[in-house]
Each structure stands twice: as C-alpha cells, then as structure tokens.
Amino acid sequence: MNSLRPYVAAFVARFKTMLQYRAAALAGFTTQCWWGGLKVMVFAAFYGHSTHPHASMTLAQVITYTWVGQALLTLQPWGGDPEVAAAVRTGGVSYDRLRPVDTYTWWFIRATAWMTARAVPRAALMFAAAAVLLPWAGLDAWAWRAPADATQAGLFAISLLLMILLGAAFTMLINLCITATLTDRGINTLAPALVILFSGNLIPLGLFPDGVQPLLIAQPFAGMLDIPTRIYIGALSGGAAWGGLALQAFWTLVFVILGRKGIDSVMARLEVQGG
C-alpha cells in the first residue's frame, strides 16, 4: 500500500487543483451548451426532412448522444498534458526522472486527474441544463434522457471508466511525442482532427454507412466516446455492449504497452533544455 501512496496523492492533488478553475469550467460549459444546441437543431432538421426513416438511431437517441458527448468532452484526449509540455520546454522533465516513482505511472495518474477534474463540473452543469432545465421549459423532445434500465446504466458506468483509462493511455502517447520532439505544436494539432472525427464527437458513428460500421467500431477512437454513449442510449446492448467494453479494454492495454515501451526509448535519448 505504501507504494501506491505517491500516486494517490498525485491524483488527489491534481484533481483538487483543477477543480479550482471554476471560471474555465463555466466558460467551457457555456460553449458546450451552445455547440450542443446547434448540433441538436441540425440533427432535428435532418431527421425531419430525411427520406430514409430507417436510421440505426432514433432522433431522441441522437439528441441524448449529443448532450452526453458535450458533457464528456474534456475526457477525450485532444492533446497532451500541458504540464508535461511545459516541463519539456523548461527542462523540468528532469525532475520527474529523479522522483522515486515510475515515470509512466506518475504521468498516467496525473493525466487521469487532469481529464476527470475538468469533466466533473461541466458534466454536472450540462446534465442540469439538458436533462432538468429543458424538460422544465417544455422542450422535452430536445432533452437529455436517462438510460432505459439499471443494466444499461451499469454497463455505461463500466464503459465510462474504460473511456477515461483509454483517453489517459492515448494522452500518454501524445506526451511521449512531445518529449521526443521537444514541442507540443505538431502532435496537438494532429490529435484533435483524429479524435473529433473517429470518436463520434462530430457525427455519431452509428450514422455512418453500414458498410464501414465494423471498421469504425473496431478502431480505438470509438472507445473514447461512441461506445460508452451508444451503450448509454441503448444503441449497443447485450452482446454488442460487452463487445464494445472488450474493445475499450483491448485498446487501453495496447496503448499502455506501447507507452511503456516507448518511454524507455524516449527517456534514453532525452535532451533536457531550459534552465
């Protein structure tokens, strides 16, 4: 247990620090509400004028998908940990190498705290606005709806945990790219383009053509939003839901293995700059 204490302390300290940025959370929530509302109106217009009524997801499911996606936005790995990038620029990364802890686990834990602490207040505000305020205002058709049953909610909770771990594992790969190249500009420009399209953030993956569905669900970015959200709305259930959880766990393991192998190579060639 003593070996875990530094990591627990690092998680708690980073989590509490990030919760202090209330203005940033409020600004992010306002922006996400705006974009969520725009996307809901666009989907409502498409469904209202569609000539193909047999879509794999109903409009109500797509609307809930959109609100859940906006609530979990900061759990997606849009870029590397800014503290790691700053440490690489200033040379402070050398201090992490001197700590009597495993560097990969240390960065992984701090990245997890950084992502979840930013998501908690925004998700709570989004739920209050989309699941409580909209029905109260008479806009129930555009509201965030609850899972159909306890089983669906439980599978979503498991998938959400795997989503966090998968996002943190991918963030670690970005951190290693930053450390290897001594800059975060390139990888932080490339990563959002991949995440926003292939995670389902832009368009739910279930609305893509049937022919590409097996490839879309199998690729790693699906586990960073689409799989947990489709489990939440009931578009993935039974064996398909368990298969989605297995894919999330698989890609998390793959990314962790790649990260652990990569960190030894990167740190062996590390050039410390700054001072």
Secondary structure, 3 states (H helix, E strand, C coil): CCCCHHHHHHHHHHHHHHHCCHHHHHHHHHHHHHHHHHHHHHHHHHHHCCCCCCCCCCHHHHHHHHHHHHHCHHHCCCCCCHHHHHHHHHCCHHHHHHCCCCHHHHHHHHHHHHHHHHHHHHHHHHHHHHHHHHHHCCCHHHCCCCCCCHHHHHHHHHHHHHHHHHHHHHHHHHHHHHHHHCCCHHHHHHHHHHHHHHCCCCCCHHHCCHHHHHHHHHCHHHHHCHHHHHHHHCCCCCHHHHHHHHHHHHHHHHHHHHHHHHHHHHHHCCCCCCC
